[in-house]
Amino acid sequence: MDLTKAGYIQIRQHIFDAIDAEAVNTLSKEALGQQLNNAVNMLVDRLGLSVAAVVRQEYVKSLVDELHGLGPLQALMEDESVSDIMINGANQVYVERGGLVEKANVSFIDEGQLLQIAKRIANRVGRRVDESSPTCDARLPDGSRVNIVIPPIAIDGTSISIRKFKKQSIHLGQLVDFGAMSPEMAKILMIAARCRLNILISGGTGSGKTTMLNALSQFIGESERVITIEDAAELRLLQPHVVRLETRTAGIEGSGAINQRDLVINSLRMRPDRIIVGECRGAEAFEMLQAMNTGHDGSMSTLHANTPRDALARVESMVMMATNNLPLEAIRRTIVSAVDLVVQISRLHDGSRKVMSITEVVGIEGSNVVLEEIFRFQPRSGTDNGKVLGNFVTAGLMQRSVLTQKAKFFGLEEQLAQAFNIGG
């Protein structure tokens, strides 16, 4: 073992044996740092350790991070280039930077330290994680989303996944600058959001669905009453008239859980203009479609699917979870009349995120849902220094397009026509 690390473990053990946890909570970070600095210097001398001054300061910072923050994770939480943190046991910590996953130069002393930090994360947000409840899904005070799985469920040691909270919302213009979409596509999505189209955002894990949902929400009118429903609140709407609802897990006695379906049903009694569900993943899809069909135009949600057609098939499956007395044809007609647009997003192998297609739900012919692709990303062969190359192409809008009809109603017909002429 590294002598520097061995010295730290020895000092840490002495301090943790003597420390008063309640007293630590009353101290500011600065006051705690000063007391730990004195304690580290005293212990180094008493134990006869040879530790340079700069290393002593590293000891103090590590102790402050562990007692006041998230221990070895604190530096990663403060690193704005890191978007995701994934811990697979005490010695395997991975991060995502710029869409690419890499191993971080961070580790925990042992499984005990990692488990202690996992429990502290859960306790701080009013959740618990222990042998009787070995999984936890929660939101940190800064808005970051965290999932914890501990042994015996996690076989190789405690697992923690953190999706970091971005301090500023990304708008559509920035997504164009990043190469995620073309200016024409951004214009179309802006018009779709303003025209109160019902939009589903589909994609895989980490593809940028919530980022897109936040970007689209910026075009909701300030006079509209918006209800947001999420498992862990990530959306940051800038409008003044927003009610944020968040699910709740069952308590120790196994009761008191409130799921997304409960919240969607309740939101219909709150006089919403729009309902935004952070992610549809179950029976709440049925109530969401009912809301879209009964005057709550402009509602939005995300879901996991690989293509627009797969997204609609997933909605079918979720509706079947909610009711078993509706024939498939009736479910499909409900979906077609409720959903106007599917925005498909993917994270490509080079780490970039692209809007792969913007697809309109046109109608139903026989038993088949008719989709019309307005835009798509068409990759080219070859790469540029590993970057995926391609173009965003369009076949234009059909005459029976609901986007065309809504644009006329909202006086945005001219802007819609201009959208197909941007840049040429």
C-alpha positions as CSV (number, residue, x, y, z in Angstrom):
1,M,0.0,0.0,0.0
2,D,1.1,3.6,-0.7
3,L,2.8,5.0,2.5
4,T,0.9,8.2,2.0
5,K,-2.4,6.4,1.8
6,A,-1.4,4.2,4.8
7,G,-0.7,7.3,6.9
8,Y,-4.1,8.8,5.9
9,I,-6.0,5.6,6.9
10,Q,-4.2,5.6,10.3
11,I,-5.0,9.3,10.9
12,R,-8.5,9.0,9.7
13,Q,-9.2,6.1,12.0
14,H,-8.0,8.0,15.0
15,I,-10.1,11.1,14.1
16,F,-13.2,9.0,13.4
17,D,-12.8,7.2,16.8
18,A,-12.7,10.5,18.6
19,I,-15.1,12.7,16.6
20,D,-18.6,13.7,17.8
21,A,-20.9,13.4,14.7
22,E,-23.5,15.9,16.1
23,A,-20.8,18.4,16.9
24,V,-19.5,18.1,13.3
25,N,-22.9,19.0,11.9
26,T,-22.9,22.3,13.8
27,L,-19.6,23.5,12.4
28,S,-19.1,25.4,9.2
29,K,-16.8,23.9,6.6
30,E,-14.1,26.5,7.4
31,A,-14.3,25.8,11.2
32,L,-14.2,22.1,10.6
33,G,-11.2,22.5,8.3
34,Q,-9.3,24.4,11.0
35,Q,-10.0,21.9,13.7
36,L,-9.1,19.0,11.5
37,N,-5.9,20.8,10.4
38,N,-4.9,21.0,14.1
39,A,-5.8,17.4,14.7
40,V,-3.9,16.1,11.7
41,N,-0.7,18.0,12.7
42,M,-1.0,16.7,16.2
43,L,-1.5,13.1,15.1
44,V,1.3,13.2,12.6
45,D,3.7,14.2,15.4
46,R,2.3,11.8,17.9
47,L,2.4,8.8,15.5
48,G,5.9,9.8,14.3
49,L,4.8,9.9,10.6
50,S,6.9,11.5,7.9
51,V,4.3,13.6,6.1
52,A,5.0,16.7,4.0
53,A,3.0,19.9,4.6
54,V,1.3,19.7,1.2
55,V,0.2,16.0,1.9
56,R,-1.2,17.1,5.3
57,Q,-3.4,19.6,3.5
58,E,-4.6,16.8,1.2
59,Y,-5.5,14.8,4.3
60,V,-7.4,17.7,5.8
61,K,-9.3,18.3,2.5
62,S,-10.2,14.6,2.2
63,L,-11.5,14.5,5.8
64,V,-13.6,17.7,5.3
65,D,-15.0,16.2,2.1
66,E,-15.9,13.0,3.9
67,L,-17.5,14.7,6.9
68,H,-19.2,17.6,5.1
69,G,-19.5,16.3,1.6
70,L,-19.3,13.1,-0.4
71,G,-15.8,12.0,0.4
72,P,-13.7,11.0,-2.7
73,L,-16.7,11.9,-4.9
74,Q,-16.7,15.6,-3.8
75,A,-14.0,16.6,-6.3
76,L,-15.9,14.9,-9.1
77,M,-19.1,16.7,-8.1
78,E,-17.3,20.0,-8.3
79,D,-15.8,19.2,-11.7
80,E,-18.2,20.8,-14.3
81,S,-16.8,18.7,-17.1
82,V,-18.2,15.6,-15.5
83,S,-21.8,14.8,-16.4
84,D,-22.2,11.3,-14.8
85,I,-20.4,9.4,-12.0
86,M,-20.7,5.6,-11.8
87,I,-19.3,3.7,-8.9
88,N,-18.9,-0.1,-9.1
89,G,-17.5,-0.9,-5.7
90,A,-14.7,0.8,-3.7
91,N,-12.0,0.6,-6.4
92,Q,-13.9,1.2,-9.6
93,V,-15.2,4.8,-10.3
94,Y,-16.0,5.9,-13.8
95,V,-17.1,9.3,-15.1
96,E,-18.6,10.6,-18.3
97,R,-17.0,13.6,-20.0
98,G,-18.1,14.9,-23.4
99,G,-20.2,11.8,-23.9
100,L,-17.3,9.4,-23.4
101,V,-16.9,7.1,-20.3
102,E,-13.5,6.9,-18.6
103,K,-12.1,5.6,-15.4
104,A,-11.6,8.2,-12.7
105,N,-8.4,8.6,-10.7
106,V,-10.5,8.2,-7.5
107,S,-11.1,5.3,-5.1
108,F,-12.5,4.6,-1.6
109,I,-10.5,3.3,1.3
110,D,-12.7,0.2,1.5
111,E,-16.3,-0.9,1.1
112,G,-17.2,0.4,4.5
113,Q,-16.3,4.0,3.6
114,L,-18.3,3.7,0.4
115,L,-21.4,2.2,2.1
116,Q,-21.2,4.9,4.8
117,I,-21.2,7.6,2.1
118,A,-24.1,5.9,0.3
119,K,-26.2,5.9,3.5
120,R,-25.3,9.5,4.2
121,I,-26.5,10.5,0.7
122,A,-29.8,8.7,1.3
123,N,-30.3,10.2,4.8
124,R,-29.7,13.7,3.6
125,V,-32.7,13.5,1.2
126,G,-35.0,11.7,3.6
127,R,-34.5,8.3,2.1
128,R,-32.9,5.2,3.6
129,V,-30.8,2.4,2.2
130,D,-30.1,-0.8,4.3
131,E,-30.4,-4.6,4.0
132,S,-34.2,-4.4,4.2
133,S,-34.3,-1.6,1.5
134,P,-31.2,-2.1,-0.6
135,T,-32.1,0.3,-3.4
136,C,-32.6,4.0,-3.4
137,D,-33.5,6.6,-6.0
138,A,-33.2,10.2,-4.9
139,R,-32.3,13.7,-5.7
140,L,-29.4,15.5,-4.1
141,P,-29.9,19.1,-2.7
142,D,-28.2,20.5,-5.8
143,G,-30.7,18.7,-8.1
144,S,-28.4,15.9,-9.2
145,R,-30.1,12.5,-9.5
146,V,-28.7,9.5,-7.6
147,N,-29.3,5.8,-7.6
148,I,-27.9,3.5,-4.9
149,V,-27.8,-0.3,-4.8
150,I,-26.0,-2.0,-1.9
151,P,-25.2,-5.6,-1.1
152,P,-26.6,-8.2,-1.1
153,I,-28.3,-7.0,-4.3
154,A,-25.1,-5.4,-5.6
155,I,-22.9,-8.5,-5.6
156,D,-19.4,-6.8,-6.0
157,G,-20.0,-4.0,-3.6
158,T,-22.1,-0.8,-3.3
159,S,-23.0,0.8,-6.6
160,I,-23.8,4.5,-6.9
161,S,-24.9,6.2,-10.1
162,I,-25.1,10.0,-10.2
163,R,-26.5,12.1,-13.0
164,K,-25.2,15.6,-12.3
165,F,-27.4,18.6,-12.3
166,K,-26.5,21.2,-14.9
167,K,-26.5,24.7,-13.4
168,Q,-27.8,26.3,-16.5
169,S,-30.5,25.0,-18.9
170,I,-29.3,24.4,-22.5
171,H,-31.5,26.1,-25.1
172,L,-32.1,24.9,-28.7
173,G,-29.6,27.4,-30.1
174,Q,-26.8,25.7,-28.1
175,L,-27.9,22.3,-29.3
176,V,-27.5,23.6,-32.8
177,D,-24.0,24.9,-32.0
178,F,-23.1,21.4,-30.5
179,G,-24.2,19.8,-33.8
180,A,-27.1,18.0,-32.2
181,M,-29.5,19.3,-34.8
182,S,-29.8,21.8,-37.7
183,P,-31.1,25.4,-37.4
184,E,-34.2,24.3,-39.4
185,M,-34.9,21.5,-36.8
186,A,-34.6,24.0,-33.9
187,K,-37.0,26.3,-35.6
188,I,-39.5,23.5,-36.2
189,L,-39.3,22.3,-32.6
190,M,-39.7,25.9,-31.3
191,I,-42.9,26.3,-33.4
192,A,-44.2,22.9,-32.3
193,A,-43.8,23.8,-28.6
194,R,-45.4,27.2,-29.1
195,C,-48.3,25.7,-31.1
196,R,-49.1,23.4,-28.2
197,L,-48.3,20.1,-30.0
198,N,-48.2,17.1,-27.8
199,I,-44.6,15.9,-28.0
200,L,-42.9,12.6,-27.0
201,I,-39.1,12.7,-26.7
202,S,-37.6,9.2,-27.2
203,G,-34.1,7.9,-26.8
204,G,-31.8,5.7,-24.8
205,T,-30.2,6.3,-21.4
206,G,-28.0,9.4,-21.3
207,S,-29.1,10.5,-24.8
208,G,-30.2,13.9,-23.7
209,K,-34.0,13.5,-23.4
210,T,-34.3,15.6,-20.2
211,T,-32.0,18.3,-21.8
212,M,-34.3,18.4,-24.8
213,L,-37.4,18.6,-22.7
214,N,-36.0,21.5,-20.7
215,A,-35.1,23.3,-24.0
216,L,-38.6,22.8,-25.5
217,S,-40.2,24.0,-22.2
218,Q,-38.6,27.4,-22.7
219,F,-41.2,28.1,-25.5
220,I,-44.2,27.6,-23.2
221,G,-46.2,30.9,-22.7
222,E,-45.8,32.7,-19.4
223,S,-49.6,32.8,-18.9
224,E,-49.9,29.0,-19.0
225,R,-50.3,26.9,-15.9
226,V,-47.8,24.0,-16.1
227,I,-47.8,20.9,-13.9
228,T,-44.5,18.8,-13.9
229,I,-44.5,15.3,-12.7
230,E,-41.2,13.4,-12.0
231,D,-39.6,10.6,-10.0
232,A,-36.7,12.8,-9.2
233,A,-37.2,16.5,-10.1
234,E,-34.8,17.5,-12.9
235,L,-36.8,19.9,-15.0
236,R,-36.2,23.6,-14.6
237,L,-39.0,25.6,-16.2
238,L,-38.5,29.3,-16.4
239,Q,-42.2,30.2,-16.5
240,P,-43.7,31.8,-13.4
241,H,-46.8,29.6,-13.2
242,V,-45.4,26.1,-12.6
243,V,-46.3,23.4,-10.0
244,R,-43.7,20.7,-9.5
245,L,-44.8,17.3,-8.2
246,E,-42.4,14.5,-7.3
247,T,-43.2,10.8,-6.5
248,R,-42.6,9.3,-3.0
249,T,-41.5,5.9,-2.1
250,A,-43.1,3.8,0.6
251,G,-42.1,4.4,4.2
252,I,-40.6,1.9,6.7
253,E,-44.0,0.4,7.3
254,G,-44.4,-0.2,3.5
255,S,-47.2,2.3,3.0
256,G,-47.4,6.0,1.8
257,A,-46.0,5.5,-1.7
258,I,-47.2,7.9,-4.3
259,N,-46.4,7.0,-7.9
260,Q,-46.5,9.0,-11.2
261,R,-49.9,7.6,-12.1
262,D,-51.3,9.0,-8.8
263,L,-49.8,12.4,-9.6
264,V,-51.1,12.5,-13.2
265,I,-54.6,11.7,-12.0
266,N,-54.3,14.4,-9.3
267,S,-52.8,16.9,-11.7
268,L,-56.0,16.8,-13.8
269,R,-57.8,18.3,-10.8
270,M,-55.4,21.2,-10.6
271,R,-56.6,23.1,-13.7
272,P,-53.4,22.6,-15.8
273,D,-52.9,24.1,-19.3
274,R,-50.0,21.6,-19.9
275,I,-48.8,18.5,-18.1
276,I,-45.2,17.5,-18.4
277,V,-44.2,14.0,-17.2
278,G,-40.4,13.7,-16.8
279,E,-40.4,10.1,-18.0
280,C,-43.3,7.8,-18.9
281,R,-42.4,4.3,-17.8
282,G,-45.6,2.7,-16.6
283,A,-49.4,2.9,-16.2
284,E,-49.3,6.7,-16.0
285,A,-49.1,6.7,-19.8
286,F,-52.9,6.0,-19.9
287,E,-53.8,9.1,-17.9
288,M,-51.2,11.1,-19.8
289,L,-52.9,10.2,-23.1
290,Q,-56.3,11.0,-21.7
291,A,-55.1,14.4,-20.6
292,M,-53.7,15.1,-24.1
293,N,-57.0,14.1,-25.6
294,T,-59.1,16.3,-23.3
295,G,-57.8,19.8,-23.8
296,H,-54.3,19.7,-22.3
297,D,-52.6,20.4,-25.6
298,G,-48.9,21.1,-25.5
299,S,-48.2,18.3,-23.0
300,M,-44.8,16.6,-23.2
301,S,-43.0,13.6,-21.9
302,T,-39.9,11.4,-22.4
303,L,-39.5,7.6,-22.7
304,H,-36.9,5.0,-23.5
305,A,-37.1,3.7,-27.1
306,N,-34.8,3.3,-30.1
307,T,-37.1,4.6,-32.9
308,P,-40.3,6.7,-33.1
309,R,-42.3,3.5,-34.0
310,D,-40.8,1.7,-31.0
311,A,-41.8,4.7,-28.8
312,L,-45.4,4.4,-29.8
313,A,-45.3,0.6,-29.3
314,R,-43.9,1.2,-25.8
315,V,-46.8,3.6,-25.1
316,E,-49.2,0.8,-26.2
317,S,-47.6,-1.6,-23.7
318,M,-47.7,1.0,-20.9
319,V,-51.4,1.7,-21.5
320,M,-52.0,-2.1,-21.4
321,M,-50.4,-2.1,-17.9
322,A,-53.1,0.4,-16.8
323,T,-56.1,-1.2,-18.3
324,N,-56.9,-4.7,-19.7
325,N,-60.3,-4.0,-21.1
326,L,-59.4,-1.8,-24.0
327,P,-58.8,-3.5,-27.4
328,L,-55.5,-2.8,-29.2
329,E,-57.2,-0.9,-31.9
330,A,-58.8,1.5,-29.4
331,I,-55.5,2.0,-27.7
332,R,-53.8,2.9,-31.0
333,R,-56.5,5.3,-32.0
334,T,-56.1,7.0,-28.6
335,I,-52.4,7.3,-29.1
336,V,-52.7,8.7,-32.6
337,S,-55.2,11.3,-31.5
338,A,-53.1,12.3,-28.5
339,V,-49.5,12.3,-29.7
340,D,-48.5,14.8,-32.5
341,L,-44.7,14.6,-32.6
342,V,-42.0,12.2,-31.7
343,V,-38.4,13.5,-31.3
344,Q,-35.9,10.7,-31.4
345,I,-32.5,11.3,-29.8
346,S,-29.4,9.1,-29.7
347,R,-26.0,9.1,-28.2
348,L,-23.6,8.0,-30.9
349,H,-20.4,5.9,-30.5
350,D,-18.2,9.1,-30.6
351,G,-20.0,10.4,-27.5
352,S,-22.0,13.0,-29.5
353,R,-25.8,13.4,-29.1
354,K,-28.0,13.9,-32.1
355,V,-31.6,14.4,-32.9
356,M,-32.0,11.4,-35.2
357,S,-35.4,12.3,-36.4
358,I,-38.5,14.5,-35.9
359,T,-41.5,12.4,-36.8
360,E,-45.2,13.4,-37.0
361,V,-47.9,11.0,-36.1
362,V,-50.2,11.5,-39.1
363,G,-53.1,9.1,-38.4
364,I,-54.1,5.4,-38.6
365,E,-54.8,3.3,-41.7
366,G,-56.4,0.0,-40.9
367,S,-54.5,-1.3,-37.9
368,N,-51.2,0.6,-38.7
369,V,-50.1,3.9,-37.3
370,V,-49.0,6.3,-40.1
371,L,-45.8,8.2,-39.3
372,E,-44.3,11.0,-41.5
373,E,-40.6,11.8,-40.9
374,I,-40.1,15.6,-41.2
375,F,-36.3,15.6,-40.5
376,R,-33.7,12.9,-40.0
377,F,-29.9,12.6,-39.4
378,Q,-28.3,10.8,-42.3
379,P,-24.8,9.5,-41.4
380,R,-22.0,9.4,-44.0
381,S,-19.4,6.8,-44.3
382,G,-16.0,7.6,-42.7
383,T,-15.2,9.7,-39.7
384,D,-13.4,13.0,-38.9
385,N,-10.9,12.2,-36.1
386,G,-13.4,9.6,-34.7
387,K,-16.4,12.0,-35.0
388,V,-19.5,10.7,-36.8
389,L,-20.2,12.6,-40.0
390,G,-23.6,13.2,-41.5
391,N,-26.3,15.6,-42.6
392,F,-29.7,16.6,-41.4
393,V,-32.2,16.1,-44.3
394,T,-35.9,16.8,-44.8
395,A,-38.6,15.8,-47.2
396,G,-40.8,18.8,-46.2
397,L,-44.2,18.9,-44.6
398,M,-47.3,17.1,-45.9
399,Q,-50.4,19.2,-46.6
400,R,-52.4,17.3,-43.9
401,S,-49.6,18.0,-41.3
402,V,-51.0,18.9,-37.9
403,L,-48.0,21.2,-37.5
404,T,-49.1,23.1,-40.5
405,Q,-52.7,23.4,-39.2
406,K,-51.6,24.5,-35.7
407,A,-49.1,27.0,-37.2
408,K,-51.9,28.6,-39.1
409,F,-54.1,28.8,-36.0
410,F,-51.3,30.4,-33.9
411,G,-50.2,32.8,-36.7
412,L,-46.9,31.1,-37.2
413,E,-47.4,29.9,-40.7
414,E,-44.9,32.3,-42.2
415,Q,-42.2,31.2,-39.6
416,L,-42.9,27.6,-40.4
417,A,-42.4,28.2,-44.2
418,Q,-39.2,30.1,-43.4
419,A,-37.9,27.2,-41.3
420,F,-37.5,25.1,-44.4
421,N,-35.4,27.8,-46.1
422,I,-32.9,28.5,-43.4
423,G,-29.4,28.5,-44.8
424,G,-30.5,28.1,-48.3
